[in-house]
Amino acid sequence: MELAHLVAFNLTLLAALASPGPAMLLSIRMSISGGFRAGAATGLGLATMAASWTTLALLGLTGLFQLVPWAYGVMKLVGAVYLLWLAWGIWRDAATPLDTETAPVKRAFLGGLLVNLANPKSVLFASAVLLVIFPAGLTLTEKSLIVANHLAVELIAYTGFAALLSTPPARAAYLRAKSGLDRAAATVLGALGLRLLWERSA
């Protein structure tokens, strides 16, 4: 493995992080509504689970899904149900003033962890990226370096994102439009959950 492989991997990760999806949506909402600590804790949860998916991909979980297809189906079902439950909670509380809500930082890490856990496609993405970018026959040390690198890239990205979005102007803008923004976020998350259900039944 060479430095160029890690650079290519990191560029792919950053492109994936920037794409719209439940992880980015949750990171945005928690950073703006809960402040830097909530946004950073959410990012830590998202990064931890994403790095865990990469670990499992390196250990061959994709092969397990091919051998036991129903296991992947079950994971997709659980993920879809969680995203729908999350969407319902955000929609239900959209009109609730922010200062009366439970401090989001207390559940931010777990929320980030569960959102990325609810997306078993992450392990397939990780497997594809690893297969294309890295050479075969990686040593245990090299695999450990890849996982640590993945965790670091996501932590840096989400922490920077939280710092940017938790500023007073961003928070004030969110509070002015909280109801509409939360319902929009809930709609997107619900649509992603329904998409997972549709793909599972297709």
C-alpha positions as CSV (number, residue, x, y, z in Angstrom):
1,M,0.0,0.0,0.0
2,E,1.3,3.5,-0.9
3,L,0.4,7.0,0.2
4,A,-1.3,7.6,-3.2
5,H,-3.9,4.9,-2.2
6,L,-4.8,6.7,1.0
7,V,-5.0,10.0,-0.8
8,A,-7.4,8.5,-3.3
9,F,-9.4,6.9,-0.5
10,N,-9.7,10.2,1.4
11,L,-10.9,12.1,-1.7
12,T,-13.5,9.4,-2.2
13,L,-14.6,9.7,1.4
14,L,-14.9,13.5,1.2
15,A,-17.0,13.3,-1.9
16,A,-19.3,10.8,-0.2
17,L,-19.5,12.9,2.9
18,A,-20.6,15.9,0.8
19,S,-23.4,14.1,-0.9
20,P,-26.9,14.4,0.4
21,G,-28.1,11.6,2.7
22,P,-29.3,10.9,6.2
23,A,-25.9,11.3,7.8
24,M,-25.3,14.8,6.3
25,L,-28.9,15.8,7.1
26,L,-28.6,14.7,10.7
27,S,-25.2,16.5,11.0
28,I,-26.7,19.7,9.7
29,R,-29.7,19.6,11.9
30,M,-27.9,18.7,15.1
31,S,-25.1,21.3,14.5
32,I,-27.6,24.1,14.0
33,S,-30.2,23.2,16.6
34,G,-28.0,21.8,19.3
35,G,-24.8,23.8,18.9
36,F,-21.2,22.7,18.4
37,R,-21.1,20.0,21.1
38,A,-24.2,18.3,19.7
39,G,-23.0,18.6,16.2
40,A,-19.5,17.2,17.1
41,A,-21.0,14.4,19.2
42,T,-23.3,13.5,16.2
43,G,-20.2,13.5,14.0
44,L,-18.4,11.2,16.4
45,G,-21.3,8.7,16.2
46,L,-21.5,8.9,12.4
47,A,-17.7,8.6,12.0
48,T,-17.5,5.7,14.5
49,M,-20.1,3.6,12.7
50,A,-18.7,4.5,9.2
51,A,-15.3,3.3,10.3
52,S,-16.9,0.2,11.7
53,W,-18.5,-0.5,8.4
54,T,-15.1,-0.2,6.7
55,T,-13.7,-2.6,9.3
56,L,-16.4,-5.1,8.6
57,A,-15.8,-4.7,4.8
58,L,-12.1,-5.4,5.3
59,L,-13.1,-8.5,7.3
60,G,-15.3,-9.7,4.5
61,L,-18.8,-8.9,5.6
62,T,-19.8,-8.4,2.0
63,G,-19.1,-12.1,1.4
64,L,-21.4,-13.0,4.3
65,F,-24.2,-10.9,2.7
66,Q,-23.8,-12.8,-0.5
67,L,-23.9,-16.1,1.3
68,V,-26.9,-15.1,3.5
69,P,-28.9,-12.6,1.5
70,W,-31.7,-12.5,4.1
71,A,-29.3,-11.0,6.6
72,Y,-28.8,-8.0,4.4
73,G,-32.6,-7.8,3.9
74,V,-33.1,-7.8,7.7
75,M,-30.6,-5.0,8.2
76,K,-32.3,-2.9,5.5
77,L,-35.7,-3.4,7.1
78,V,-34.4,-2.4,10.6
79,G,-32.6,0.6,9.0
80,A,-35.8,1.7,7.2
81,V,-37.9,1.4,10.3
82,Y,-35.4,3.5,12.3
83,L,-35.3,6.3,9.6
84,L,-39.1,6.4,9.6
85,W,-39.2,6.6,13.4
86,L,-36.6,9.4,13.4
87,A,-38.6,11.2,10.7
88,W,-41.8,11.0,12.7
89,G,-40.1,12.3,15.8
90,I,-38.7,15.3,14.0
91,W,-42.0,16.0,12.3
92,R,-43.9,15.7,15.5
93,D,-41.6,18.1,17.4
94,A,-41.3,20.6,14.5
95,A,-43.5,23.2,16.2
96,T,-41.9,22.7,19.6
97,P,-39.7,25.7,20.7
98,L,-36.1,24.7,20.8
99,D,-35.6,25.7,24.4
100,T,-38.2,23.2,25.6
101,E,-36.7,20.2,23.8
102,T,-34.5,17.7,25.6
103,A,-30.8,18.8,25.2
104,P,-29.8,17.0,22.0
105,V,-26.2,16.6,23.0
106,K,-27.3,13.8,25.4
107,R,-28.4,11.6,22.5
108,A,-26.4,13.1,19.7
109,F,-23.7,10.4,19.6
110,L,-26.2,7.6,19.7
111,G,-28.3,9.3,17.0
112,G,-25.3,9.5,14.7
113,L,-24.3,5.9,15.4
114,L,-27.8,4.6,14.7
115,V,-28.2,6.6,11.5
116,N,-25.1,5.1,9.9
117,L,-26.0,1.7,11.4
118,A,-29.3,2.0,9.6
119,N,-27.6,2.2,6.3
120,P,-26.1,-1.3,5.5
121,K,-25.3,0.0,2.0
122,S,-22.3,1.6,3.7
123,V,-20.5,-1.7,3.9
124,L,-21.1,-2.4,0.2
125,F,-19.8,1.1,-0.6
126,A,-16.8,0.5,1.6
127,S,-16.1,-2.9,-0.1
128,A,-16.3,-1.4,-3.6
129,V,-14.1,1.5,-2.7
130,L,-11.5,-0.7,-1.0
131,L,-11.5,-3.1,-3.9
132,V,-10.9,-0.5,-6.5
133,I,-8.4,1.7,-4.6
134,F,-6.2,-0.6,-2.5
135,P,-4.1,-3.5,-3.7
136,A,-4.8,-7.1,-2.7
137,G,-3.1,-8.8,0.2
138,L,-3.3,-6.0,2.7
139,T,-1.6,-6.7,6.0
140,L,-3.3,-6.3,9.4
141,T,-1.3,-3.2,10.0
142,E,-2.4,-1.7,6.7
143,K,-6.0,-2.5,7.4
144,S,-5.8,-0.9,10.8
145,L,-4.2,2.2,9.2
146,I,-7.1,2.4,6.7
147,V,-9.7,2.2,9.4
148,A,-7.9,4.8,11.6
149,N,-7.6,7.0,8.6
150,H,-11.3,6.7,7.8
151,L,-12.2,7.6,11.4
152,A,-9.9,10.6,11.4
153,V,-11.2,12.0,8.1
154,E,-14.8,11.8,9.1
155,L,-14.1,13.2,12.6
156,I,-12.3,16.2,11.1
157,A,-15.0,16.8,8.5
158,Y,-17.9,16.6,10.8
159,T,-16.2,18.6,13.6
160,G,-15.4,21.3,11.1
161,F,-19.0,21.2,9.8
162,A,-20.3,21.5,13.4
163,A,-18.1,24.5,14.0
164,L,-19.3,26.2,10.9
165,L,-23.0,25.6,11.4
166,S,-23.2,26.2,15.1
167,T,-22.4,29.9,14.7
168,P,-24.9,32.4,16.1
169,P,-26.1,33.5,12.7
170,A,-26.7,30.0,11.5
171,R,-28.6,29.1,14.8
172,A,-30.7,32.3,14.6
173,A,-31.6,31.5,11.0
174,Y,-32.6,28.0,12.0
175,L,-34.8,29.3,14.9
176,R,-36.6,31.6,12.6
177,A,-37.5,28.8,10.2
178,K,-37.4,25.8,12.6
179,S,-40.9,24.4,11.9
180,G,-40.4,24.4,8.1
181,L,-36.8,23.2,8.2
182,D,-37.6,20.3,10.6
183,R,-40.6,19.2,8.5
184,A,-38.4,19.3,5.4
185,A,-35.7,17.2,7.2
186,A,-38.4,14.8,8.3
187,T,-39.8,14.5,4.8
188,V,-36.3,13.6,3.4
189,L,-35.5,11.1,6.1
190,G,-39.0,9.5,5.7
191,A,-38.4,9.3,1.9
192,L,-35.1,7.6,2.5
193,G,-36.7,5.1,4.9
194,L,-39.4,4.3,2.4
195,R,-36.9,3.9,-0.4
196,L,-35.1,1.3,1.7
197,L,-38.4,-0.5,2.2
198,W,-39.1,-0.3,-1.5
199,E,-35.7,-1.7,-2.5
200,R,-36.1,-4.5,0.0
201,S,-39.4,-5.6,-1.5
202,A,-38.3,-5.1,-5.1
